[in-house]
């Protein structure tokens, strides 16, 4: 979140969108994307420019490069917006957010929200309630007001230090505070025109339709009530207990208290500034599994403009935030999913093994942006541990390859020199498998979509058949080709999802767009109310195994930025942002370590002996 305004992956994606995919819609795209990734600069720029002219003036990508020096340079006037934008999602973004009907009505026409309504109409036409705020279109409280989860906060310290008035509100503990930016509803663009809308990301709805749903919002109960494993987003991503399960107990801040600091003149009395330790404190690590970005920040802080020392903590004392982030991600990876090997048998001339994988997250796995993926590496080994046969093996750059080292279908989209797409009409990819018997096949959990057909009136949306090549453009999602990402536990059926979507203020298409695509009626996948599992049979001719098999192993891996996605970035834009990602990806030291060979292990490797 704090890296959103410096994320080189995001900026390279944005470069592809405005240089190649949709150059005619540059202003619309930048305004939409900056509203989340550079939210502070974007919002303040809109507030100030609207006050000056009555117009909502978008904040362009190039504005984030503005600096105040030398004096009088052409960008100096934008430098403070750029600094705010580069700092990404801050404390005040979430703690200053308004959630709920009554609170929203009070500030809907306030100055700080003057330009939000217009963006809501572009991204969320016809929506109401919470759904109207999707794609980062949330409302903000009055300036100077900030919310927290603790009752009766002491106001004086924050007022004196920051000018902000602390107030208690239960909405900061609700998942709905996450919903706005983690439900991304975007226009589908074709030749510069909006021809529809689609959900590019639906992490919050995936949770709201799962067995982890709390069954309520700030405005009241939702249809169907709470799930069997009810837990808010914060319950997972903002832990309140340590590794031993002991609740964190802490003061809300470290300040110059009356009783714990040396005597000073003119201090406020102890009843105003002495803070009591409280339980319920939650760690604000707020991570997913994009360890690749964290590693880039660790290894190239100067390139990304990241301060490596806190000016308030000389000699690098305190907790290194990037190391702490990495540890939190590894803890998350260890519990996000599980894999197991069931029965292993020899039946005549065939070796058969069943592998089961279970999603332990409160939403789909993977979730978020569509290019993230997970895949199973299945190996047959001899008694010395040598690999005899493998599905899902990778090379050093994370490309999934067969036994000859050649990339399997769908792993590369472009020729090596970016001269042309490789047979784009074929939309080559790995389908959802129920049975795998070749090393050129791999079970990949991912979402893939095709762009609009090159016609005057392409058919896009629910039920549309793919007619164009696969696309990595967020604003060209015309027809889904595949979505076999692992469903969360207790994923609801269609009608139940529609009822919740409607209660949130969305249209029924939200319930329909989160449904699996391309799973071919797999009986082990996608059962309504199921346990989030999938099962695959590996049925291997013994003649294809060059040796005596002794053991099989199965590992689930995750890639936040797969090779085909990176290749598409480098082949569809030539901007400075693209060159920066090319440099970072090319120079990144991935191992030995948790992202060696551009893949992150999820859960533990499962093993079973071959009879």
C-alpha positions, -999 to 999 in steps of 0.1 A, spaced: 0 0 0 27 24 9 46 14 -22 16 20 -45 29 53 -57 64 40 -65 55 5 -78 75 0 -110 53 -29 -120 22 -7 -119 39 22 -138 51 -2 -165 15 -15 -169 3 21 -171 28 28 -198 15 -1 -219 -20 11 -215 -14 47 -226 13 41 -252 0 10 -270 -33 -4 -258 -54 28 -255 -34 60 -263 -67 78 -272 -79 75 -236 -47 86 -219 -64 112 -196 -92 88 -185 -67 60 -178 -43 81 -158 -71 97 -138 -86 63 -130 -53 46 -120 -39 75 -100 -71 76 -79 -58 45 -60 -21 43 -66 -13 80 -60 -44 87 -40 -31 115 -17 -16 136 -45 -46 128 -68 -72 138 -42 -54 170 -31 -48 181 -67 -85 176 -75 -95 196 -44 -73 225 -51 -79 228 -88 -117 224 -83 -116 253 -58 -97 275 -82 -116 268 -114 -147 247 -106 -133 220 -128 -121 185 -120 -85 184 -133 -69 150 -136 -34 144 -122 -12 131 -150 14 104 -146 42 128 -155 32 150 -126 46 125 -102 81 133 -115 78 169 -104 104 183 -80 106 217 -62 142 224 -73 157 243 -89 134 272 -81 113 282 -110 115 249 -129 83 242 -149 72 214 -126 77 231 -93 40 240 -89 32 203 -89 59 191 -66 38 189 -34 12 168 -53 39 146 -67 54 140 -32 20 131 -18 13 108 -48 46 90 -45 39 82 -9 10 60 -20 -17 49 4 -10 65 38 -25 64 73 -48 92 65 -62 76 34 -78 47 53 -83 64 86 -99 95 69 -123 74 48 -160 75 53 -180 43 51 -218 38 54 -249 55 41 -255 80 69 -218 91 72 -215 93 34 -246 115 30 -231 141 54 -200 146 33 -211 138 -2 -213 174 -13 -183 186 7 -153 202 -10 -130 173 -4 -154 150 -24 -163 174 -52 -147 154 -80 -156 119 -67 -191 118 -81 -179 123 -116 -154 94 -113 -181 72 -98 -202 78 -129 -173 67 -152 -163 36 -134 -195 25 -116 -226 37 -136 -259 25 -122 -243 15 -88 -254 27 -54 -243 23 -18 -210 7 -12 -207 -4 -48 -207 32 -60 -173 36 -42 -156 8 -61 -124 16 -80 -111 39 -53 -141 62 -54 -146 64 -16 -156 96 2 -134 114 27 -143 129 61 -140 166 68 -104 178 68 -89 175 103 -110 145 113 -95 110 115 -110 78 127 -98 49 149 -111 17 165 -106 27 202 -133 45 222 -126 77 240 -93 85 224 -71 112 239 -74 140 214 -47 165 226 -15 146 215 -27 142 179 -42 177 177 -9 192 188 13 170 167 -7 168 134 -37 191 137 -60 161 134 -89 154 157 -91 117 166 -126 101 167 -139 66 174 -157 47 146 -163 10 142 -162 12 104 -123 11 105 -126 -25 117 -150 -35 89 -140 -52 56 -159 -24 37 -130 -1 44 -110 -24 20 -138 -28 -5 -134 4 -25 -98 -1 -37 -100 -39 -37 -130 -40 -61 -119 -26 -94 -147 -20 -119 -132 -6 -151 -145 5 -185 -138 -17 -215 -122 5 -241 -122 0 -279 -108 26 -303 -110 52 -276 -146 46 -267 -162 29 -236 -181 -1 -248 -189 -17 -214 -176 -23 -179 -160 -53 -162 -145 -63 -128 -108 -63 -133 -104 -72 -96 -129 -85 -72 -111 -95 -40 -137 -79 -16 -167 -96 -34 -148 -129 -34 -146 -126 3 -182 -114 7 -194 -145 -13 -172 -169 8 -175 -188 40 -153 -161 56 -179 -133 51 -191 -116 83 -226 -112 68 -228 -75 76 -217 -41 66 -217 -7 85 -253 -3 72 -266 -36 86 -269 -73 78 -264 -88 44 -285 -117 29 -274 -151 41 -257 -139 73 -222 -148 84 -202 -177 69 -189 -207 89 -154 -192 91 -164 -155 95 -134 -133 96 -129 -97 84 -101 -87 60 -83 -71 89 -85 -104 108 -60 -119 84 -41 -90 70 -38 -71 103 -30 -97 130 -37 -89 166 -17 -117 182 19 -128 180 32 -162 168 22 -177 202 -13 -164 200 -7 -138 226 -27 -105 220 -6 -75 212 -9 -48 240 5 -14 232 1 23 236 -14 39 205 17 61 200 51 70 214 49 106 226 64 129 252 42 118 281 40 136 314 50 107 336 75 88 314 96 117 301 119 142 318 102 172 333 97 200 307 82 234 308 47 241 295 36 204 291 0 195 291 -13 178 323 -11 140 325 -48 135 320 -43 150 285 -12 132 273 -5 101 294 -15 70 273 -27 37 286 -16 4 269 -46 -11 251 -55 -45 238 -68 -48 203 -38 -32 187 -33 -47 152 -1 -48 132 -4 -26 101 18 -48 78 -11 -53 53 7 -76 29 -2 -100 1 24 -122 -16 42 -98 -40 76 -105 -25 92 -96 -59 83 -59 -54 96 -60 -18 129 -75 -30 132 -48 -56 127 -22 -29 153 -39 -7 179 -42 -35 173 -9 -54 160 17 -29 177 46 -47 160 37 -80 126 37 -63 133 67 -42 129 49 -9 145 62 23 165 35 40 169 53 73 143 69 95 154 104 104 139 99 138 159 68 145 196 74 139 221 46 132 193 25 116 177 16 149 142 2 150 125 -23 128 135 -24 91 102 -21 74 112 -40 42 126 -69 62 95 -69 84 73 -69 52 92 -99 38 88 -119 70 50 -111 70 47 -122 34 65 -155 41 42 -161 70 13 -154 47 26 -178 21 30 -206 46 -7 -205 54 -24 -193 22 -29 -227 7 -21 -264 13 -11 -293 -10 -13 -330 -4 -4 -362 -23 -30 -389 -19 -29 -425 -32 1 -434 -54 -3 -466 -74 13 -486 -102 -13 -500 -125 3 -521 -152 24 -497 -172 12 -465 -155 21 -446 -124 -9 -427 -110 -9 -401 -82 -37 -379 -69 -28 -344 -58 -51 -322 -38 -47 -285 -33 -68 -264 -9 -72 -226 -7 -69 -213 29 -73 -176 20 -106 -157 24 -109 -150 -13 -98 -166 -45 -62 -178 -47 -46 -160 -64 -66 -129 -61 -62 -92 -72 -48 -83 -106 -54 -110 -132 -18 -117 -141 -9 -133 -108 -9 -171 -109 -2 -202 -89 9 -236 -103 17 -271 -92 52 -286 -96 49 -323 -96 80 -345 -96 88 -382 -98 122 -389 -82 144 -419 -78 159 -432 -45 188 -407 -48 164 -378 -51 171 -372 -88 142 -359 -109 130 -384 -134 98 -367 -146 83 -334 -139 52 -312 -146 55 -276 -137 93 -273 -136 108 -239 -143 139 -224 -156 159 -196 -139 135 -169 -151 104 -186 -139 92 -199 -173 75 -233 -170 93 -257 -193 91 -293 -204 117 -320 -202 138 -305 -230 138 -270 -214 114 -256 -240 87 -233 -228 53 -250 -226 23 -235 -244 13 -200 -232 45 -192 -214 58 -167 -240 36 -143 -260 62 -126 -281 92 -135 -302 125 -129 -284 131 -95 -301 95 -83 -295 90 -84 -333 56 -101 -332 31 -119 -311 34 -157 -313 3 -170 -331 -20 -146 -313 -52 -161 -328 -45 -194 -310 -47 -178 -276 -23 -205 -264 -25 -213 -227 -26 -242 -203 -62 -253 -198 -76 -265 -165 -66 -301 -162 -83 -330 -145 -56 -354 -156 -20 -347 -165 3 -372 -183 29 -351 -201 57 -329 -190 45 -302 -214 13 -299 -193 10 -280 -160 -18 -271 -137 -19 -233 -135 -44 -214 -115 -50 -181 -132 -73 -157 -150 -69 -150 -187 -90 -127 -210 -92 -118 -246 -95 -82 -259 -122 -68 -281 -123 -81 -317 -111 -57 -343 -145 -48 -356 -168 -17 -353 -191 -34 -327 -173 -62 -308 -193 -83 -284 -179 -81 -249 -191 -91 -214 -207 -120 -198 -211 -149 -222 -190 -134 -249 -169 -158 -269 -132 -149 -272 -125 -137 -307 -93 -116 -302 -58 -125 -288 -51 -128 -251 -45 -94 -235 -28 -81 -204 -46 -47 -207 -68 -40 -177 -91 -19 -200 -94 -45 -228 -111 -73 -208 -137 -83 -233 -142 -120 -229 -128 -144 -203 -108 -173 -216 -100 -190 -183 -105 -184 -146 -98 -215 -125 -83 -197 -96 -90 -216 -64 -123 -206 -49 -124 -197 -12 -140 -221 13 -178 -219 14 -181 -200 -20 -218 -193 -25 -240 -203 -54 -252 -179 -80 -285 -168 -65 -270 -162 -31 -242 -142 -47 -268 -121 -66 -286 -113 -34 -255 -100 -17 -243 -81 -47 -277 -63 -49 -275 -55 -12 -241 -39 -18 -256 -17 -45 -240 -36 -74 -257 -52 -104 -261 -90 -108 -230 -91 -131 -208 -88 -101 -221 -122 -89 -217 -137 -124 -182 -123 -131 -166 -141 -101 -177 -175 -113 -151 -199 -127 -145 -201 -164 -130 -229 -184 -130 -256 -157 -150 -280 -179 -173 -294 -153 -145 -307 -132 -163 -325 -103 -134 -318 -79 -135 -280 -85 -160 -252 -79 -188 -269 -59 -211 -243 -44 -204 -241 -7 -174 -263 -12 -141 -264 7 -119 -245 -18 -102 -276 -30 -92 -290 -64 -78 -325 -72 -56 -335 -102 -46 -370 -113 -11 -374 -126 -12 -405 -148 22 -412 -162 33 -440 -186 62 -458 -169 79 -459 -203 82 -421 -200 101 -423 -167 138 -429 -173 146 -448 -142 131 -464 -111 106 -441 -94 108 -441 -56 90 -409 -45 67 -382 -58 66 -346 -46 41 -319 -52 47 -282 -45 24 -252 -50 42 -221 -63 31 -185 -67 42 -158 -92 31 -122 -87 47 -112 -120 49 -142 -143 73 -142 -173 46 -137 -200 34 -106 -182 69 -91 -179 75 -99 -216 43 -81 -226 54 -51 -206 87 -49 -223 72 -55 -258 43 -30 -256 60 2 -243 93 20 -245 89 46 -218 112 53 -190 88 34 -167 92 3 -189 130 6 -190 131 10 -152 111 -23 -147 133 -40 -173 164 -29 -154 150 -40 -120 138 -73 -132 170 -80 -151 192 -71 -122 171 -86 -93 190 -112 -73 163 -139 -67 183 -165 -49 192 -186 -33 161 -176 -12 123 -176 -12 119 -163 -48 147 -183 -64 139 -190 -100 111 -163 -99 86 -184 -79 75 -183 -43 66 -216 -25 31 -216 -9 25 -240 20 48 -271 23 60 -296 -2 40 -329 -1 57 -362 -5 46 -398 -10 65 -431 -17 60 -450 -49 50 -487 -42 
